[in-house]
Amino acid sequence: HPRRVEKVFEVGADAVILDLEDAVAVSEKGAARQCVVDAFSVRPSNGAKRYVRINSVDTPYCEDDIKATVGPWLDGVVLPKVESRACLDRLEHWLAAAEAAQGMAVGQLDLMPIIETAAGVESAKAIATADSRIRRMAFGGGDYTLDLNYEWHAEETVLAYARARLSHASRLGDLEPPIDTVVLQIRDDERFLQSAGHGKQFGFGGKLCIHPSQVPLTHQIFSPSEAEIAHAQAVVAAFEAAEAAGSASIQLDGYFIDYPIVYKSQRILALADKLQNG
């Protein structure tokens, strides 16, 4: 709805994804495409990235979604239910044609595939390396558990394998950390925090949100805390001092510190700096 679209830029998300798939009835898809163009024609003052989630390539709507919404107002495309490189090959043909028609550089748009079926999970490595547009992948727990007839409870043990596969594939494809699944219980903050924590444990870098209240919770989990930053600073400083004295391993506050721990601390500090300074 246009009124809801206006408000979505005010919730503090790093990126806004307007959905043309599950959230839009077939009879409304044409109007929804125009709504995407209208909403994204002005760049948000907060710098949020602008993405459109199109219909999957095996539907009769995908190509029309691309033709109608691709333009210089768009930062990227989210493709659901990606199961193979073949899905991406078909999409690439349509995307390149639409970019050229709009006078854009071919390859300008980011592409984020959502992995949400057993086939997609098993093909995650091939998908991660299939297209230079892909900077990160996302995980869809709802369709994944539906596909496998899993029971999705708060402890999320049934999602562990898929999360691990996406994390490994992202690393092997030299992608950014993947984006974790939505949480459907929009009034259950504790469940959301628990789910986000699970994603963080598996190396995910953010979370898909379907309600404004979930955005600050996502920042809370995936942004380094003051305590984490302070500890990382202490680790790096202590190790640098020890290294200058000829030692490559030390103890700090009862913990053994060597290069892997230092590299992890440096990564935390780099993320904190990126979040603070853009």
N, C-alpha and C positions, 0 to 999 in steps of 0.2 A: 504494500500500500504506500502511495507517495508520501503520506504524512509520517509513517513509520520510517521510511527511508531517510527523510530529513533528520530525524532524531538519532539515527544510527551512528552518525559521524561525531556525536557528542559524548559517546560512552567511554572514550579513552582507549579504544582498540588500536593496535598497530596496523591492522588492515581490515577493510570492510569487504565482505563477500555477499553480493546480492545473488539470490538463488533463483534460477529458472527451472530447476528440476522438481524435487518432491514438494516444494512449497507452493507450486503454481499449477492450477488446473489447466487441462489441455485447452479449454476454450479461452483462457486468459493469457496464454503464452505470448501472443503478439503484443498485447498491451504491456505485459511485463518487460519485454525486450525494450520497448520504447522508454519505459520507466527507468531502466538501467542507464540508458544513454542520457536521459534528462538529469538523473541524479549525479552522474559522474562527470558531466560537462564542466563543472566548476571544481577545481582541485580543493580538497578540504584544507582549512587553515592549519589544522594540526598535523598535516603531512601524512595522514593515513593512506596506505596503499589501497587501490581500487581494483577489486577482482569481481569477476562474474563466474558463478557456478553454472555451467551449461548442462544440457542433458547428455547422457552417455552416447558414444558413437554408434551404438547399435539401435538407436531410436530414430524415428523420422524427423526429429526436432533439432538435432545437433548442428547440422550444417547451417540451418536457418538461424539458430542462436548466434553462431559466429558471424555470419553475414550482417546480422542486424546490430550487433553490439560492439564489434571490434572497431576501434578508432583511437586517436591520440589521447582520449580521455581515460583509457583503460591501462592498467599496469600489468594485469595478468588474467589468466583463465584457470579455473579449477575444473578438472575433469573427473567425474565420479566413476566408480566401478571399473577402474582400469585393471585389466587382467593379463595383458601381454603387450609386447612391443608393437604388434599389429594394430592395436587400438590407437597407439600414438602415431604410427605412420599415416593412418587415415586422417587423423586430426591435423597433423603437420601440413598436409596438402591444403586443407581448408584454411588453416590459420595463415599460411604464407600468402595465399591468394587474397585473403581479406586485408592483410597488412599492405600488400602492394596496391590494392584498390584504394586504400586510404592514404597513400603516399608515405607510409611508414617503412622503416627499415625492416626487412624480413628477418625475423628472429628477435624483434624488439620486445615482444610480450613474454612475460614469465609464464610458465606452465606448472601447475601443481596437481599431480595426479593423486586421487584418493584411492587407497588400497582398502577394499572392504569386502573381499570374498576370499575363499580358500585358494582359488586359482591365482588371484592377485598376490596374495601373501607368498605363495610358492614361486612366483615370477618376480618378486620384488627386486632382486639384483639386476635382472635384465631390464626392468622398467627404469631403475635408477640410472642406468647408463645408456638409455635409448635415445635421448634428445637433449641437445645442449641448452634448450630452454629451461629444463628442469633444474631448479635450485634446491628444492626440498620436496618431500612427499608428505602426505597426510594419511592418517588412519581413521577408518570409519567403523566403530565398534557395533553400531546398530545392525547394519546390513551383514557384517561379518558373523555376528552371533546368529542372525536369522539364517544365513546360508548354511551354517553348520548345526543348526538347531541346538545351540548352546544356551545355557541359562546364565544370564548376565547379572550377577549379584555385586554387592558393594565391594567385596574383596577382589573382584576382577581377575581371579586366577585363570579364567578361560581366555583372557586377552594376552597373557604373558608371552606365549609363543609368537603371536603376530607382532607384538611390540618388539621383541628381540630380533625377529627377521627384518623388520623395517629399519631398526637401528643399525644392524649389520650392513644391510644393503645401502643405506645412506652413507655409511663410512666408506664402503668399497667403491661407491660411485662418486666419492669426494663431494657429497652434497652437504648442505646445512643440516643440522639436526631436524628430524621429522616433527610434524605437528600432530599432537595427540587427539584422540576421539572426543566427540561431544559427550556431554552427560545429559540425559533426558530429564532427570528430576530437577527441574528448574527452581524449585523452592527448597532444595536440600543442600545448603551450603557445605555441610560436613561431608556429604558424599562427593560433592564436586572437589573439595580440597583433597580428599583421600584419593580420588581418581587422578587428579593432577599430580599428586605426589608419586603415584605409581608410574605415570608417564615420565616424570623427571628421573626416577630411579633407572629407567631404561634408556636414558640419554635423549629424551625428546626435548625440544626447545620451546614449546608453546602448546596451546590448546585451542581447538575450535570451540567457540561459544555460541549459544543460541538464545541467550538472555543477557540484558545489560548487567545484571547483578553478578554474572560470572566473570566479567572482564577484570575487575580489581582483584578477584580471587586468583585469577591466572597470573597477574603481575606479582601477587604475593608469593606464589609458589616458584615461579620460574625466574624471578629476579633475585640475585644474591642478597641475602640479608646483611644488616650491619655487622652482625657477629661473624658471618662467613667472610665478609670482606676484611674485617680486622684480623681474623685468623690467617687468611691468605697472605695479607701484608706481613704478618709476623713470620710466617713460614719462609717467604721469599727473602726477607731481610736477614733472618738467622742463617739461612743456607748460603746466601751470598757472602756473609761474613766468614762462615766456616770454609767455604770453597776458597776464599782468598787466603785462608790459613793452611790450605792443602788438604782439606777433608771433603769427601763427597757424600757423607752420611752423618746425621746428627740426631739428637733427641730433643723434642720440644714439647713441654707440658705432658710428658709421659708417652709421646708418640714418636715412633721411628720415622725419620724424614730422609728420603733420598730423591733422586731425580724425578721419578714418576709423580711423587707427591708435590714436588715443586712445580712441575709442568701443569698439574691440575690446579694449583693455586694461581699460577700465572693466567690460566684460562679463566678462572673466576674473576680475577681483576680486570682482564680484558673485556669480559662481558659487562661488568659493572660500569666500566668506562664507556663502552658503546651505548649502554642504556641511558647513561647520564648525559652524554654529549652527542647522541644521535649518530 
